[in-house]
């Protein structure tokens, strides 16, 4: 989840066609979350699968603001969140709350691509919680018997 502000300082209308994110590790299955209205017409909230935040109001998220919904007039700005998920495991060399540099690209009208280096802070709370539960399970003495 990225918080971004996009401003059109050009003298022409800018139409955002696509967002791209390049993490520093191999990630072939990264995708931006789908517009909830495409999935269910009356839905107004973006939700992350399983372990992410729930119920981000659609008006706070920019994922669906592409194509004709991604028009910015000269001098206009838009701000909000870009929300996506990947399938690759983040390598162990990256620690919880570590800043990681990634590239965010915005593909606009006529193939214009604007690229920005951004620093994200990793949140590995889910992995830390799982590891603690596994360690606790391993320390629990084994019991024998019918109910064990």
C-alpha positions as CSV (number, residue, x, y, z in Angstrom):
1,X,0.0,0.0,0.0
2,X,1.5,3.3,-1.2
3,X,0.4,6.8,-0.4
4,X,0.9,9.0,-3.5
5,X,0.1,12.4,-4.9
6,X,0.1,12.8,-8.7
7,X,0.1,16.3,-10.1
8,X,-0.1,17.3,-13.8
9,X,2.3,20.2,-14.3
10,X,2.1,19.9,-18.1
11,X,0.1,22.2,-20.3
12,X,-1.9,19.3,-21.7
13,X,-4.4,16.8,-20.2
14,X,-2.7,13.8,-18.7
15,X,-4.4,10.4,-18.9
16,X,-3.0,7.7,-16.6
17,X,-3.2,4.4,-18.4
18,X,-1.3,2.1,-15.9
19,X,0.7,2.0,-12.7
20,X,3.8,-0.3,-12.3
21,X,5.8,-1.2,-9.3
22,X,9.3,-2.8,-9.5
23,X,10.5,-4.4,-6.2
24,X,14.2,-5.2,-5.8
25,X,13.5,-9.0,-5.6
26,X,12.0,-11.2,-8.4
27,X,8.2,-10.8,-8.5
28,X,6.5,-12.1,-11.5
29,X,2.9,-12.1,-10.1
30,X,2.6,-8.7,-8.6
31,X,-0.8,-7.1,-9.3
32,X,-2.8,-4.1,-8.3
33,X,-6.0,-4.8,-6.4
34,X,-9.0,-4.9,-8.7
35,X,-11.7,-2.2,-8.6
36,X,-14.3,-3.5,-6.1
37,X,-17.1,-2.2,-8.4
38,X,-15.9,-4.5,-11.2
39,X,-16.2,-7.4,-8.8
40,X,-19.5,-6.4,-7.2
41,X,-21.3,-3.4,-8.6
42,X,-22.5,-2.0,-5.2
43,X,-19.1,-2.6,-3.4
44,X,-17.4,0.6,-2.3
45,X,-14.3,-0.8,-0.4
46,X,-11.0,-2.2,-1.5
47,X,-9.8,-5.2,0.6
48,X,-6.5,-7.0,0.7
49,X,-6.5,-10.8,0.7
50,X,-6.3,-12.6,4.0
51,X,-3.6,-10.6,6.0
52,X,-4.0,-7.0,4.8
53,X,-6.0,-4.1,5.9
54,X,-9.8,-4.3,5.2
55,X,-12.3,-1.8,4.0
56,X,-10.3,0.9,2.3
57,X,-12.9,3.3,0.9
58,X,-12.8,3.3,-2.9
59,X,-12.5,7.1,-3.1
60,X,-9.2,6.9,-1.2
61,X,-7.6,4.4,-3.6
62,X,-6.2,5.3,-7.0
63,X,-6.1,1.8,-8.6
64,X,-9.3,2.4,-10.6
65,X,-8.2,5.9,-11.7
66,X,-6.8,4.8,-15.1
67,X,-8.1,5.4,-18.6
68,X,-10.9,7.8,-18.8
69,X,-11.1,7.8,-14.9
70,X,-7.4,8.7,-14.8
71,X,-7.7,12.1,-16.5
72,X,-5.8,15.0,-14.9
73,X,-6.3,18.5,-16.3
74,X,-3.3,20.9,-16.3
75,X,-2.6,22.0,-12.7
76,X,-4.8,19.2,-11.2
77,X,-3.6,16.8,-8.5
78,X,-4.9,13.6,-7.1
79,X,-3.9,11.8,-4.0
80,X,-4.6,8.5,-2.5
81,X,-3.4,4.9,-2.1
82,X,-2.1,2.5,-4.6
83,X,-2.8,-1.1,-3.3
84,X,-1.3,-4.2,-4.7
85,X,-0.2,-7.7,-3.7
86,X,2.6,-10.0,-4.8
87,X,3.0,-13.8,-4.6
88,X,6.8,-14.0,-4.1
89,X,8.2,-14.2,-0.6
90,X,10.2,-11.2,0.4
91,X,13.8,-12.5,0.9
92,X,14.9,-13.0,4.5
93,X,17.7,-10.4,4.1
94,X,15.0,-7.7,4.3
95,X,14.1,-7.0,8.0
96,X,10.8,-5.8,9.5
97,X,10.5,-2.0,9.2
98,X,13.4,-1.8,6.9
99,X,13.2,0.9,4.1
100,X,13.4,-0.6,0.7
101,X,13.9,1.3,-2.5
102,X,11.5,0.4,-5.4
103,X,10.5,2.0,-8.7
104,X,7.0,3.3,-9.3
105,X,6.1,4.0,-12.9
106,X,3.1,5.8,-14.2
107,X,2.3,5.1,-17.9
108,X,0.4,8.0,-19.3
109,X,-1.0,9.3,-22.6
110,X,0.8,8.2,-25.8
111,X,3.1,5.8,-23.9
112,X,4.7,8.5,-21.8
113,X,6.3,6.8,-18.7
114,X,7.1,8.7,-15.6
115,X,9.3,6.8,-13.1
116,X,10.0,7.6,-9.5
117,X,12.3,5.9,-7.0
118,X,10.4,5.5,-3.7
119,X,11.3,4.1,-0.3
120,X,8.8,1.7,1.3
121,X,8.8,0.4,4.8
122,X,8.4,-3.3,5.0
123,X,5.9,-4.7,7.4
124,X,6.7,-8.3,8.3
125,X,4.3,-8.6,11.3
126,X,2.5,-11.6,9.8
127,X,5.8,-13.6,9.3
128,X,7.0,-12.6,12.8
129,X,3.7,-13.8,14.4
130,X,3.8,-17.1,12.5
131,X,7.4,-17.7,13.6
132,X,6.6,-17.0,17.2
133,X,3.6,-19.4,17.1
134,X,5.9,-22.1,15.5
135,X,8.5,-21.6,18.2
136,X,5.9,-21.8,20.9
137,X,4.5,-25.0,19.4
138,X,8.0,-26.5,19.3
139,X,8.6,-25.7,23.0
140,X,5.3,-27.3,24.1
141,X,6.0,-30.7,25.6
142,X,4.7,-33.6,23.6
143,X,1.9,-35.5,25.4
144,X,0.9,-39.1,24.9
145,X,-2.5,-40.6,25.2
146,X,-5.9,-40.6,23.6
147,X,-6.5,-36.8,24.0
148,X,-3.1,-35.6,23.1
